[in-house]
Amino acid sequence: MSKRTIFLTGATGVIGRALLEKLEGHTLLCLVRQTPLTHPGVTTIRGDISLPRFGWSSEQWDDVVSRVDCVVHAAAITDFHRADDAVMQTNVNALENVFELAAAANAPLYHFSTAFVRPPRNHSNGELAYAISKREGERLVRESGLPHVILRPSMVIGDSATGEIARFQAFHSVLGGVLNGLLPVFPASRNAIVDCIPQDVVASTLIALIDRDVTSGEYWITAGGRALTITRVGELLQQFVAGLGGSFAWPRIVSPDIVERLLLPVFFPALPLSLQKRFEHLLKVSAYLFIDDPFPSSMPELESRLELPPFPDLEVAALRGLTHWASVTGFAKRAAA
C-alpha cells in the first residue's frame, strides 16, 4: 500500500467521521466550513463546498492541487426534512467545484451516493429530494470525464462494535419514534426488509478500494440478501426494551396504500399538527427504509476481491446502535423508570 494524500469533503458527517478512524497511513486534507478537526494526522482546510474553488486564494488552490492524490466526496445534505433547493444546491450544484479540484490534481474521484437512488416501488407521496439529488449527482459524475468510483450505501447505522455515530440517521429517528409511542400504525408491507449497513463497513470498503487502486466502478454497499426483515426488527426492539427493564408493543403494520387511502382521510384531520407532519414525513421515508425488494449488493464480491473484514452480524450491530441512541437521548433512563 502506497501512502496517499486524500482530499476529503464531509469529514464532520457520519461517513466522514467513520473514515477518519480508518484512514491511517494516509495524509488527509479535510475541507470544513467552520470548526477545525483535531483528529491525529488530519490537516483541516477551511472552505465552502458551494463556492468556486471553495473560496480559496490562488496560492491555496495551487498548493492543495499539487498535493492531492485522490478525492473522496462525502459531503451532502442527508436530512430528509431539509428544503429541496438547499438539498439540490449542496448535493448537485456544488459537484462542479469538486470536479474542478479532481481534474486539476489529475486525481480519481470516490463519490458517495446512496442506495436510495433506486426509486421505491411506492412513491405516490413523491420522491425525497435527497434521492433525486443523488441520482442527478451520479449522472454528473459519469459525465465528468474523471476516473471515478460511485459508492451506494444503504441506511447507515453506527459502528458495528460500539454503535457510536456522529449524527443520528433515519434508522434512529424512525425506530425512535416507534419506541416513544409516536406512531400508532406503521406504514409498511409485512414482507418488508430493512437494509442497514454499519458505518465501519462503509469506511473499510472505501479504504480497500483506494489501497487497491480501484478507480472505476459503481458499488452497492448494502446488506442485500442479509438485510433484516421488518418482523425481526420488531422482535429486536422488544428484546432491546426488555433489556432496559421496560416493555414495548410493535405498532400495527399497515400497508402504505391503506394508510393513505383509508386511514388518513378519516383520522388525520383530528391529529395535532405536529403529529400530522411527523406522519406525513414517515409515509414518504418509509417507502425508502422499509423495502419489499432487496437492494443489489456488491459486498459479497468486494469481500472476496478486496479481502475485507468479515461482514458483521447486523442484529448485533443494530442493537448496539439502539443502545447508543438510548443512552444519548435519555430513552434508556425513561424506559427503566
C-alpha positions, 0 to 999 in steps of 0.5 A: 500500500502506497501512502496517499494524500486524500482530499476529503469533503464531509469529514464532520458527517457520519461517513466522514467521521467513520473514515477518519478512524480508518484512514491511517497511513494516509495524509488527509486534507479535510475541507470544513466550513467552520470548526477545525478537526483535531483528529491525529494526522488530519490537516483541516482546510477551511472552505465552502463546498458551494463556492468556486474553488471553495473560496480559496486564494490562488496560492491555496488552490495551487498548493492543495492541487499539487498535493492531492492524490485522490478525492473522496466526496462525502459531503451532502445534505442527508436530512430528509426534512431539509428544503429541496433547493438547499438539498439540490444546491449542496448535493448537485450544484456544488459537484462542479467545484469538486470536479474542478479540484479532481481534474486539476490534481489529475486525481480519481474521484470516490463519490458517495451516493446512496442506495436510495437512488433506486426509486421505491416501488411506492412513491405516490407521496413523491420522491425525497429530494435527497434521492433525486439529488443523488441520482442527478449527482451520479449522472454528473459524475459519469459525465465528468470525464474523471476516473471515478468510483460511485459508492451506494450505501444503504441506511447507515447505522453506527459502528458495528462494535460500539454503535457510536455515530456522529449524527443520528440517521433515519434508522434512529429517528424512525425506530425512535419514534416507534419506541416513544409511542409516536406512531400508532400504525406503521406504514409498511408491507409485512414482507418488508426488509430493512437494509442497514449497513454499519458505518465501519463497513462503509469506511473499510470498503472505501479504504480497500478500494483506494489501497487497491487502486480501484478507480472505476466502478459503481458499488452497492454497499448494502446488506442485500440478501442479509438485510433484516426483515421488518418482523425481526426488527420488531422482535429486536426492539422488544428484546432491546426494551426488555433489556432496559427493564421496560416493555414495548408493543410493535405498532400495527403494520399497515400497508402504505396504500391503506394508510393513505387511502383509508386511514388518513382521510378519516383520522388525520384531520383530528391529529395535532399538527405536529403529529400530522407532519411527523406522519406525513414525513414517515409515509414518504421515508418509509417507502425508502427504509422499509423495502419489499425488494432487496437492494443489489449488493456488491459486498459479497464480491468486494469481500472476496476481491478486496479481502475485507473484514468479515461482514458483521452480524447486523442484529448485533450491530443494530442493537448496539446502535439502539443502545447508543441512541438510548443512552444519548437521548435519555430513552434508556433512563425513561424506559427503566423508570 
